[in-house]
């Protein structure tokens, strides 16, 4: 079985832990729990007939400096960069985190997520910003950890990028 480390990155309170909980356990809690340091989960998926183990590192929210989490990034094959659609400053933080990650790790696969699509009518990110993100980073994954919308697709999109060179048929996906 192939296994790869994936990091969850973003500002505090963007929903990283909730996204992991939804993906791993298909659950959601309305109670906010601050992640201190890192919390590690595992999820096995099948892509192209191959069994894969994703080791998910849910890293505490950061302001973009990555001063204390560089060691958590070691060995990561990719990351999910999460923004809270209802808080525009988390977009700017995500851009700083991405720049810092690229300085530390070089180019690695990642997926850009705008979380809280269930609150899209309250989003603080306009269409122009969404177009800018899409133009620079490719498709944007809009998710709702609360409702489960787009969550599996975001994680599996990253898994496909990471495992593309290892798998014979990356377009075939089962859970």
N, C-alpha and C positions, 0 to 999 in steps of 0.2 A: 504494500500500500504506500502510495506517495503521500507525504505530508508536508505542509507548508505553513509557515507563520504569517499571519495577517494582522496588521495593527489597525485599531480604530482611533482616528485622530480628529480633533476639533476643539472648539472652545468649550468651556464648562456649560453644562445644561442644554446641549444641542440634541441629546437623545442617543448617544453612542451606546450606553448600557441597555437602553430599551430596545434598540435595534438588534443587539446581540441576543437579548432575551427572546425577542420575537423570532429570530432566525433559528436559535438553538432549541428553544422549548415551546415555541408558538404561544408565548404568553406575554402579558403586559401588566404592569403595575402603575397606578396613578401616583404612588408614593415616590417622591424624589429621593434617591440615594446617591450621595456624592461618592465617586470612585476616588479612593486614595491610592496612589501608586498605580498598580495594574491588577486586573482581574482576568484570569485565563479560562477560556472555555474551548470545547472541541465540538466539531460537527463533521460527520462523515457524509459525503455526497458521492454521487456517481456521475461522471462526465465521460461520454464516449465509451461507455462500457468499463471504465476504470474506476475502482474505488479510491477515493481521495479523503484525506483527513485534513481539515482546516483547523489550525491552532489559532484561535482568536484572542488577541491581546487587546483588551479594553483598557486603554490608557487614560489616566485622569486628564480632564480638560486642561488646555494650555492656552496662553495668550499669544502664542506664535514664536516665542523665543526658543522653545525646546531645550532650555538650559538643563533641565533635570531628566528629560526622557530620552536623550540620545542613546543611552545604554539599552533602553527598551526596544529601540529600533534595530539593534544588531540582529542579523539573521532573518529579517523580515523579507518575504518575497513580494509583498505589496501592501497597500493600505487603502482603507476607506476614509475619505475626507468628508466630514459631516458638518453641515450648516443648518441652523434653525431658520426656516423660512420666515418666521415671525420676528426675527431679530437681525436686522441688516448688519450690525457690527460683527456678527459671527461669520459673515462672508469675508470681511476684510481680515479677520483673524485666520480663517482657513487659507487665504492666499499667503499670509506670512508663514503659516505652518508648512505649506507646500514648498515655498522657497527654502525654508530651513531643512526640510527633509531631503530635497534635491541636493543641497550642499553636503549633507551628511552621507546620503546613500547613493547619490547619482540618480539617473532615471530608472524608476521601477514602476511596475504596473500600479495604477490606482483607479478608484472610482469616486467621482464627485457626487455626493448625495445632498439633496435639499430635503430635510426631514420636516415632518408635521404637515403633510399634504392635506390632512383632514381639517386643517385650519387655513386653507389656501385663501379664503376671503379675508384673513387677517395678515397675510404675508406682507412683509416690509421690503421685499425684493421685487423690483419691477422687471418688466419684459426685456428692457434694454440690458440690464445686468444679467439676466438669464441667457440672452443671446451672446453676451461677452464671454460668459463662462463656457457656453457650448462651443463657441468659436475657438477658445484657447485649449479646452480640455476634452472636447468630444461630447458625446451625449451626457445629459444631466439625468441622474436617477432621482425621481421624486418619490419619497417614501412617507408612509405613516406607520410608525412603530405601534401606535395605538390600535389601528385597524388592520395592520398587516399588509397594506397596499405597497407593492413594489419592493418589499424587503428582500424576499428570496431572489428576485431578479437582480438586485444590486449586488448581493453577495456572490451569486452565481456568475454574474458578469465579470467580477474580479477573478473568480476561480478560473474562468475560461481563459482570461488573459494570462494568468500565471501558468496554467497547465498546458497551454496551447502547444508548446514544443514537446510535451511528453505524451500527448494523447493522439490516437489515430483519428477520432471523429469527435471534435469538441462541440459539435452542434447537437449531440444527443445528450439530454439531461434527464436524470431521474433523481428523486430524493429517497 
